Amino acid sequence: MIDSFPLPVCKFGRARYCRSFRADGANYGKCPSKKETYFGFKVHALITLEGYITAFEVTPASVDDREGLRDLVEKRFSLVILGDKGYTGEALFDDMCRKGICLMSLKPSSYKNNWPTEIRRLIFRFRRRVETVFSQLSGQFIRPVLIEKGLVA
């Protein structure tokens, strides 16, 4: 499975004064699921169906999810990857097919060639595991480190 989550490094209102991470590439990004703009990074991760992170990458917040996927699968072949609506597009699908990767991403409801209902339900079910992994990762590791360093409240 593939997904990404936001990694804000300071409160949005203080972003223009936050110089600590600008040199490292932090910038503004949008999180559609939380309907917010944030300043920081984005973590992209490949996760097994059992919930193990097999690869990850930290990028500036403005990097598109599809670019994160391309980076993560650069040296991988013959995979089946489940993704959300951030991983759609004919160009991406074609790129993945050329590498022998079957990308099964949820498509917006406006797509005329959408997956059958049973396939969408299956993808949703496995995607819940990704959200659980990200929640645990954020709660147990990332947020405490940022709090300890005084970077977030």
Order of alpha helices (4+ residues) and beta strands (2+ residues): beta-beta-beta-beta-alpha-beta-alpha-beta-alpha-alpha
